[in-house]
Amino acid sequence: MLDYSLGWGFGGMHLQNILWHAASALMLFLVLRELFGSAGAALVGTLVWSVHPLRVESVVWIASRKDVISTFFLLAALLAWIKAEPDRPGWLVASIAFLLLGASAKPSVMVFPVFALAVDLLVLRRPKRTDAYLVIVLLSFLIAVESGWAQRIGGATFYSGLIPVWYRMLNACASMTVYAGNTIWPSDLAIQCMIRYPQMPRFSPVGLLAILLAVWWMGREIRA
């Protein structure tokens, strides 16, 4: 609405998406450099992420600006979380603030505790205080509740109530394998809805293998 009121037109709307994506790429570079201590590795990871079709799709689709905005704040929250130490509580406050800003764009940022825990346990190997995790888990829970409530009021969950819970859970698992598979081999990205009830959900063999390998690697790292 702001773009339209400023008279930017479609070109200006696309430009703003590109600028948000560029800012997210810079934020990702800072995150990777902080995690691995190598500017070169961070640059390579950032370039691959920036041009990947799964990321570019949200940039070129004006209506998907919620994705690029929430991604920026999610990465900003992660960077602040990485910098947060017992003697630097300000970074933890900043991380929570960025998380709330991201949620105002898209509730998908509720997965932030997973990123934070994975970074602390698998990369940094220095877990934070328990109360820090409790705060972000509680926030994510509230974001999820508010999102579900808003969708129910808007009528977005009417048809999902006609589909059994077990099928929706199975479809969520199938969707994760498809997403992981598309990350490795991007194809058929235009499919918007994967609900084919009563047909069984389609799993991606490539994505399923990738997820299993990732789980195996994480388990080995945690045990180590």
PLY file of the C-alpha trace (Angstrom):
ply
format ascii 1.0
element vertex 224
property float x
property float y
property float z
element edge 223
property int vertex1
property int vertex2
end_header
0.00 0.00 0.00
2.86 2.35 0.78
4.52 1.58 -2.56
1.31 2.36 -4.41
0.67 5.58 -2.47
4.18 6.75 -3.39
3.44 6.08 -7.03
6.29 3.62 -7.43
4.49 1.27 -9.75
5.52 -2.32 -10.36
9.16 -1.40 -11.00
9.48 0.27 -7.61
7.80 -2.67 -5.90
10.23 -5.09 -7.50
13.12 -2.81 -6.54
12.12 -2.84 -2.89
11.97 -6.65 -2.90
15.46 -6.73 -4.38
16.76 -4.33 -1.73
15.27 -6.44 1.07
16.85 -9.54 -0.46
20.22 -7.78 -0.77
20.01 -6.73 2.88
19.22 -10.34 3.84
22.23 -11.54 1.85
24.46 -9.12 3.75
22.96 -10.32 7.03
23.56 -13.96 6.04
27.19 -13.15 5.21
27.66 -11.69 8.69
26.02 -14.73 10.28
28.19 -17.22 8.37
31.37 -15.26 9.02
30.52 -15.14 12.72
29.86 -18.89 12.80
32.78 -20.19 10.77
35.33 -17.38 11.01
36.02 -17.35 7.28
34.98 -14.49 5.03
35.63 -16.62 1.94
33.38 -19.47 3.04
30.74 -16.96 4.14
30.85 -15.28 0.73
30.44 -18.57 -1.15
27.53 -19.63 1.07
25.88 -16.24 0.67
26.21 -16.23 -3.12
24.73 -19.72 -3.43
21.84 -18.78 -1.15
21.23 -15.46 -2.91
20.77 -16.90 -6.41
19.06 -20.17 -5.46
15.67 -20.45 -7.23
13.85 -21.08 -3.96
15.05 -17.68 -2.74
14.74 -15.81 -6.02
11.13 -16.93 -6.39
10.09 -14.84 -3.39
12.04 -11.83 -4.64
10.49 -11.65 -8.11
6.96 -12.24 -6.82
5.82 -8.87 -5.43
3.08 -10.40 -3.28
5.71 -12.53 -1.54
7.43 -9.56 0.07
6.44 -11.01 3.44
9.03 -13.72 2.75
11.94 -11.38 2.08
11.09 -9.10 5.01
10.66 -11.95 7.51
13.88 -13.56 6.25
15.84 -10.37 6.90
14.61 -10.11 10.48
15.06 -13.84 11.09
18.72 -13.57 10.06
19.13 -10.39 12.12
17.68 -12.20 15.14
20.09 -15.09 14.57
23.09 -12.76 14.29
22.14 -11.01 17.53
21.60 -14.41 19.19
25.08 -15.54 18.18
26.60 -12.38 19.66
24.60 -12.65 22.89
26.74 -13.55 25.89
26.08 -13.45 29.66
28.00 -10.18 29.84
26.22 -8.76 26.77
22.47 -9.13 27.45
21.67 -6.33 25.04
22.19 -8.68 22.10
19.61 -11.09 23.51
17.09 -8.26 23.78
17.91 -7.27 20.20
17.41 -10.86 19.04
13.95 -10.98 20.62
13.05 -7.61 19.08
14.10 -8.78 15.60
12.12 -11.99 16.11
8.96 -10.00 16.86
9.52 -7.76 13.84
9.91 -10.83 11.66
6.70 -12.29 13.05
4.86 -9.10 12.10
5.77 -9.88 8.49
5.23 -13.65 8.50
4.68 -16.12 11.37
7.08 -18.63 9.81
9.82 -17.09 11.97
8.41 -19.22 14.79
11.04 -21.80 13.77
13.74 -19.51 15.19
14.36 -21.64 18.33
15.38 -24.53 16.05
18.01 -22.36 14.35
19.22 -20.95 17.66
19.58 -24.38 19.29
21.26 -25.88 16.21
23.79 -23.04 16.08
24.59 -23.30 19.78
24.91 -27.10 19.90
26.32 -27.99 16.48
28.52 -25.02 15.58
29.37 -22.81 18.54
29.12 -25.66 21.07
28.33 -23.25 23.88
24.71 -23.52 25.02
23.13 -20.45 26.60
21.23 -20.29 29.85
18.00 -22.26 29.99
15.88 -19.16 30.54
17.08 -17.70 27.23
15.73 -20.71 25.36
12.50 -20.61 27.35
11.91 -17.02 26.27
12.27 -17.66 22.54
10.27 -20.91 22.72
7.45 -19.08 24.52
7.51 -16.31 21.94
7.38 -18.81 19.09
4.48 -20.59 20.77
2.56 -17.30 21.09
3.30 -16.48 17.44
1.93 -19.87 16.40
-1.23 -19.45 18.51
-1.86 -15.93 17.20
-1.31 -17.08 13.62
-3.73 -19.99 13.97
-6.32 -17.75 15.60
-6.04 -15.12 12.85
-6.35 -17.72 10.09
-9.37 -19.28 11.76
-11.12 -15.90 11.98
-10.29 -15.19 8.34
-11.77 -18.52 7.24
-8.47 -19.89 5.96
-8.79 -23.08 8.01
-12.33 -24.03 6.93
-11.35 -26.73 4.45
-8.45 -28.02 6.54
-11.02 -29.01 9.16
-12.42 -31.49 6.64
-9.04 -33.27 6.34
-7.99 -35.73 9.08
-5.20 -34.59 11.39
-3.10 -37.67 10.62
-3.19 -36.79 6.91
-2.16 -33.19 7.55
0.78 -34.37 9.69
1.83 -36.84 7.00
1.48 -34.13 4.35
3.68 -31.81 6.41
6.39 -34.48 6.48
6.04 -34.99 2.73
6.26 -31.24 2.16
9.56 -31.09 4.06
11.05 -33.79 1.85
9.87 -31.95 -1.28
11.37 -28.69 -0.02
14.67 -30.40 0.83
14.66 -32.06 -2.58
14.04 -28.75 -4.35
16.90 -27.24 -2.40
19.23 -29.81 -3.95
17.53 -29.93 -7.37
15.11 -27.00 -7.96
12.21 -28.09 -10.18
8.41 -27.74 -10.33
8.56 -24.75 -8.02
5.23 -23.35 -9.24
3.16 -25.92 -7.32
1.37 -23.92 -4.61
-0.70 -26.55 -2.80
0.40 -30.07 -1.94
-2.89 -31.24 -0.37
-4.24 -34.04 -2.59
-6.56 -35.70 -0.09
-7.65 -38.49 -0.18
-4.59 -39.40 -2.31
-1.49 -40.10 -0.27
1.05 -37.25 -0.09
4.04 -37.44 -2.41
7.46 -37.75 -0.79
10.66 -36.71 -2.52
13.22 -39.56 -2.38
16.09 -37.09 -2.79
14.74 -34.82 -0.06
14.04 -37.74 2.27
17.61 -39.00 1.86
18.97 -35.49 2.49
16.92 -35.14 5.68
18.02 -38.55 6.97
21.67 -37.69 6.31
21.25 -34.33 8.05
19.66 -35.98 11.10
22.45 -38.57 11.20
25.11 -35.84 11.00
23.46 -33.76 13.72
23.18 -36.78 15.99
26.87 -37.55 15.50
27.84 -33.94 16.21
25.76 -33.82 19.39
27.28 -37.07 20.66
30.75 -35.78 19.88
0 1
1 2
2 3
3 4
4 5
5 6
6 7
7 8
8 9
9 10
10 11
11 12
12 13
13 14
14 15
15 16
16 17
17 18
18 19
19 20
20 21
21 22
22 23
23 24
24 25
25 26
26 27
27 28
28 29
29 30
30 31
31 32
32 33
33 34
34 35
35 36
36 37
37 38
38 39
39 40
40 41
41 42
42 43
43 44
44 45
45 46
46 47
47 48
48 49
49 50
50 51
51 52
52 53
53 54
54 55
55 56
56 57
57 58
58 59
59 60
60 61
61 62
62 63
63 64
64 65
65 66
66 67
67 68
68 69
69 70
70 71
71 72
72 73
73 74
74 75
75 76
76 77
77 78
78 79
79 80
80 81
81 82
82 83
83 84
84 85
85 86
86 87
87 88
88 89
89 90
90 91
91 92
92 93
93 94
94 95
95 96
96 97
97 98
98 99
99 100
100 101
101 102
102 103
103 104
104 105
105 106
106 107
107 108
108 109
109 110
110 111
111 112
112 113
113 114
114 115
115 116
116 117
117 118
118 119
119 120
120 121
121 122
122 123
123 124
124 125
125 126
126 127
127 128
128 129
129 130
130 131
131 132
132 133
133 134
134 135
135 136
136 137
137 138
138 139
139 140
140 141
141 142
142 143
143 144
144 145
145 146
146 147
147 148
148 149
149 150
150 151
151 152
152 153
153 154
154 155
155 156
156 157
157 158
158 159
159 160
160 161
161 162
162 163
163 164
164 165
165 166
166 167
167 168
168 169
169 170
170 171
171 172
172 173
173 174
174 175
175 176
176 177
177 178
178 179
179 180
180 181
181 182
182 183
183 184
184 185
185 186
186 187
187 188
188 189
189 190
190 191
191 192
192 193
193 194
194 195
195 196
196 197
197 198
198 199
199 200
200 201
201 202
202 203
203 204
204 205
205 206
206 207
207 208
208 209
209 210
210 211
211 212
212 213
213 214
214 215
215 216
216 217
217 218
218 219
219 220
220 221
221 222
222 223
